[in-house]
Each structure stands twice: as C-alpha cells, then as structure tokens.
Amino acid sequence: MDVDLIDIDPNWRALGAGLTLNGATLRAMKMLGVLAEVVDKGHVHGGRRVHSSNGTLISEAPYYRPAAGDLMAGGGILRAALHQILSARVLELGTKVTLGVTIDAIRQAHSRADVQLSDGSTATYDLVVGADGIMSKVRQLIMPDAGAPEFTGQGCWRAIFDRPQHVRANWLFVDQHIKIGFNPVSDTKMYMFILESAPGNPWRDAAEWPEMLAERMRACGGLVGELAGTVTAHSMPNYRPLETLLLTEPWHRGRVVLLGDAAHATTPHAGYGAGLAIEDGIVLAEALEANDEVETALSAYAKRRYPRCRDVIEHSLALGRMEMAGANAEAQMAASASLFALTRAEF
Ligand SMILES: Cc1cc2nc3c(=O)[nH]c(=O)nc-3n(C[C@H](O)[C@H](O)[C@H](O)COP(=O)(O)OP(=O)(O)OC[C@H]3O[C@@H](n4cnc5c(N)ncnc54)[C@H](O)[C@@H]3O)c2cc1C
C-alpha cells in the first residue's frame, strides 16, 4: 500500500514523558518488528512491589528478566524514544510524511475519499485512516453526532525521575486516597504517575504543577517522599484530567475509518491506550489483506476490535470508581489483576 501521513504538529514530537508498556503491547511491538529496539531503548521487566502510601511494603513479586513472549511481564519507555523508533520505521517503509497540516474537509464518492488539507492541497484516496487522538478532527468530520469525551472524575500526574538502580520493576504505593506508581523506562530513568480523585475537574495551572506534585509526594513515605524534594521542570511534571470515549462499531463511514483514541480512549489503569492503538493498526492491516472488499474489511476490523476495547475501558473505569470510592489496596489490586488478565488474551 502507498501511504501518505499527515500530522498537525510541525515538529512531529511525542507529547508527554513516559509510557508503560504492558505485556500485550510488547507482543504487538514484536509483530511490528520493533521489539528489539524497544527493549534496547526502554526497560523490560517482570515483578512488582506494592506499598502503602507511607512506604510500608504490602506485597512483593520479585524482579525478573522476562523471556520473549512473557505476557505477565511489561516495561516502560520514554515517549520520545518510542516516537523515534516508530517514526524512523515509518520513513524507512517509504511513507510520505507531511507535517504542520490538518484535514479541512472530506468528500466521499463511491470507492474513494477526496481530502482537502489546510495547506490548500487536495488528494484522492482509497482509504483515509483517522488516527488523530481523543479530540479527533476526522471523527468530527465523519461522525458529527458521536459525542465528546467524558471526564471520569480522576486526574493523573506524571513525571520522570533518575532511577535508583534497585528500582528494577513496578513499584506501587496505594491506599484509599491515592495511587502512585513508578515504572523504569530506561537504564537511567523511571516514570511516576499519581492517580487521584478530582471532583469538579478543577483547573490546574501548569506553572504550579511542580509544586502541586511535590506537595502530594511530600505527604507520602518511602521512595515517594524521598523524591519530593527533587521535582523540577526537568522532571517534566504534567497533569491531565482523565477522559474516556467509546464509539460503538462500525468505526468507519464510507472510505474513512478511525483508529486508536479517536475511536476508543481509555483511562491509564492498564497502561494500555497506546497498546490498543497499535493493535488496531495491526488488525486493520490484517483485515484489509484478508478481504477484497474494503467495506467488508472495515466492518471486520471494528467487529474484532470493539469487544476488547470496550472490556478494557469498562474494567479501567470500574477500577477508577473503586479508587474514588476509597476501596482498600487489596481490593484495588484484585481489580487490577482482572484488568491485566483481559489484556493477555489474543487480539
Ligand atoms: C495520563 C495518561 C497516561 C497514559 N499512560 C499510558 C501508558 O502508560 N501506556 C499506554 O499505552 N497508554 C497510556 N495512555 C494513553 C495513550 O497516551 C493514548 O491512548 C495513545 O497516545 C493514543 O494513541 P493515538 O495514536 O490514538 O493518539 P495520539 O497519541 O493522541 O496521537 C494523535 C496524533 O495525531 C495528531 N493530530 C491530532 N489532531 C490532528 C489533526 N487535526 N490533524 C492532523 N494531525 C492531528 C497528533 O499531533 C498526534 O501525532 C495514557 C493517557 C493519559 C491521558
């Protein structure tokens, strides 16, 4: 297939700092042929330590170095490093990339889509794929009544820290009010997230993020409290209210189809939003290869993807509701285990 790719970002950057890769996402990376680079630039590990927010150890599954295909393991990578790997691959495959433009209009005719871009150019395609994220412009163009993403009641803080060498797997700090996790993302760095209830979805000024993050960390013990004094702008502190969206299938209209967050945005409870988007790409390609009729292929694609995306979103939202209701660490870890069990099924 000949592919043109456009992105609104003139610099084609990765937004955000770190990314958790669960076992299922690593399986998808392997299918794309980029797993070796991901392992090299990121960090792949098995094991988990769970603490209470004051730092007391609750349970431990010791660190191990996973063998290929171990879906119980996971990992992490800096978003910029993953973007570098995937964008290099996109260029290597001969994709024509145009940056700093968006799509202004799509006119559909039988078996083709005529696209008008913001730079004034027009082109005709057999298929247009809208992989333009949770606020998807393509979704607005082809499904104007699809509705907007909904706030879930929680917010997520994220930051990057130097990784003490003994933090080699996931470390969680959990109680009825807060959930904090560390995940190694390279030889030297680790990613931290904090999930909290955010009633009323308060506005949080970016200039205040470092102090607001440090304040939350100071209230905790163990590694979290120890690192509170090291939060600076270099930690790339970031706050995002959590939003979700799930379109019922099919995810296409004529020759335009949606993929990733544009069709189904989950909360980060399974560290799987990017993984689901990558799986979508693989399944879409397989469906197009297996069916001569594009309409049949697009219907088959969303039919195969919908139940998995729905289940991940519903379990993630249920876990979020438990966290907001103040469930204890044991109950939260049990719900988390059943969410992760879902991700390990074939896709
Ligand atoms: C707090 C938080 C933590 C998360 N943590 C994880 C995690 O640990 N692991 C994980 O797997 N997932 C995680 N996710 C989810 C993950 O970030 C998303 O699911 C994933 O990025 C979706 O990929 P996508 O390609 O569909 O969309 P995006 O990553 O949003 O990419 C969309 C692309 O389209 C471009 N674009 C946007 N609008 C236009 C337009 N109008 N015209 C042209 N181009 C456009 C953008 O520039 C961008 O390049 C997290 C999400 C949040 C909010």
PDBQT file of the ligand as one rigid body, heavy atoms in Angstrom, charges set to zero:
ROOT
HETATM    1  C1  LIG A 401      -2.490  10.475  31.891  1.00  0.00    +0.000 C 
HETATM    2  C2  LIG A 401      -2.335   9.442  30.794  1.00  0.00    +0.000 A 
HETATM    3  C3  LIG A 401      -1.417   8.409  30.934  1.00  0.00    +0.000 A 
HETATM    4  C4  LIG A 401      -1.299   7.433  29.946  1.00  0.00    +0.000 A 
HETATM    5  N1  LIG A 401      -0.413   6.425  30.121  1.00  0.00    +0.000 NA
HETATM    6  C5  LIG A 401      -0.332   5.451  29.180  1.00  0.00    +0.000 A 
HETATM    7  C6  LIG A 401       0.576   4.377  29.350  1.00  0.00    +0.000 A 
HETATM    8  O1  LIG A 401       1.337   4.332  30.318  1.00  0.00    +0.000 OA
HETATM    9  N2  LIG A 401       0.607   3.392  28.394  1.00  0.00    +0.000 N 
HETATM   10  C7  LIG A 401      -0.210   3.433  27.294  1.00  0.00    +0.000 A 
HETATM   11  O2  LIG A 401      -0.147   2.501  26.464  1.00  0.00    +0.000 OA
HETATM   12  N3  LIG A 401      -1.073   4.457  27.115  1.00  0.00    +0.000 NA
HETATM   13  C8  LIG A 401      -1.153   5.458  28.026  1.00  0.00    +0.000 A 
HETATM   14  N4  LIG A 401      -2.006   6.498  27.832  1.00  0.00    +0.000 N 
HETATM   15  C9  LIG A 401      -2.851   6.520  26.637  1.00  0.00    +0.000 C 
HETATM   16  C10 LIG A 401      -2.083   6.915  25.376  1.00  0.00    +0.000 C 
HETATM   17  O3  LIG A 401      -1.373   8.110  25.566  1.00  0.00    +0.000 OA
HETATM   18  C11 LIG A 401      -3.063   7.056  24.231  1.00  0.00    +0.000 C 
HETATM   19  O4  LIG A 401      -4.015   6.032  24.266  1.00  0.00    +0.000 OA
HETATM   20  C12 LIG A 401      -2.322   6.980  22.911  1.00  0.00    +0.000 C 
HETATM   21  O5  LIG A 401      -1.409   8.055  22.796  1.00  0.00    +0.000 OA
HETATM   22  C13 LIG A 401      -3.331   7.037  21.755  1.00  0.00    +0.000 C 
HETATM   23  O6  LIG A 401      -2.637   6.983  20.561  1.00  0.00    +0.000 OA
HETATM   24  P1  LIG A 401      -3.289   7.604  19.234  1.00  0.00    +0.000 P 
HETATM   25  O7  LIG A 401      -2.265   7.369  18.178  1.00  0.00    +0.000 OA
HETATM   26  O8  LIG A 401      -4.652   7.085  19.052  1.00  0.00    +0.000 OA
HETATM   27  O9  LIG A 401      -3.436   9.159  19.519  1.00  0.00    +0.000 OA
HETATM   28  P2  LIG A 401      -2.302  10.260  19.916  1.00  0.00    +0.000 P 
HETATM   29  O10 LIG A 401      -1.154   9.637  20.622  1.00  0.00    +0.000 OA
HETATM   30  O11 LIG A 401      -3.058  11.351  20.598  1.00  0.00    +0.000 OA
HETATM   31  O12 LIG A 401      -1.776  10.758  18.511  1.00  0.00    +0.000 OA
HETATM   32  C14 LIG A 401      -2.568  11.546  17.673  1.00  0.00    +0.000 C 
HETATM   33  C15 LIG A 401      -1.670  12.146  16.591  1.00  0.00    +0.000 C 
HETATM   34  O13 LIG A 401      -2.495  12.879  15.689  1.00  0.00    +0.000 OA
HETATM   35  C16 LIG A 401      -2.013  14.190  15.532  1.00  0.00    +0.000 C 
HETATM   36  N5  LIG A 401      -3.185  15.056  15.343  1.00  0.00    +0.000 N 
HETATM   37  C17 LIG A 401      -4.089  15.430  16.274  1.00  0.00    +0.000 A 
HETATM   38  N6  LIG A 401      -5.037  16.203  15.731  1.00  0.00    +0.000 NA
HETATM   39  C18 LIG A 401      -4.720  16.319  14.419  1.00  0.00    +0.000 A 
HETATM   40  C19 LIG A 401      -5.330  16.990  13.338  1.00  0.00    +0.000 A 
HETATM   41  N7  LIG A 401      -6.463  17.714  13.493  1.00  0.00    +0.000 N 
HETATM   42  N8  LIG A 401      -4.736  16.910  12.112  1.00  0.00    +0.000 NA
HETATM   43  C20 LIG A 401      -3.592  16.196  11.947  1.00  0.00    +0.000 A 
HETATM   44  N9  LIG A 401      -2.975  15.534  12.935  1.00  0.00    +0.000 NA
HETATM   45  C21 LIG A 401      -3.545  15.596  14.151  1.00  0.00    +0.000 A 
HETATM   46  C22 LIG A 401      -1.237  14.493  16.814  1.00  0.00    +0.000 C 
HETATM   47  O14 LIG A 401      -0.254  15.509  16.589  1.00  0.00    +0.000 OA
HETATM   48  C23 LIG A 401      -0.633  13.121  17.137  1.00  0.00    +0.000 C 
HETATM   49  O15 LIG A 401       0.588  12.922  16.489  1.00  0.00    +0.000 OA
HETATM   50  C24 LIG A 401      -2.131   7.498  28.793  1.00  0.00    +0.000 A 
HETATM   51  C25 LIG A 401      -3.042   8.536  28.642  1.00  0.00    +0.000 A 
HETATM   52  C26 LIG A 401      -3.144   9.518  29.632  1.00  0.00    +0.000 A 
HETATM   53  C27 LIG A 401      -4.141  10.627  29.451  1.00  0.00    +0.000 C 
ENDROOT
TORSDOF 0
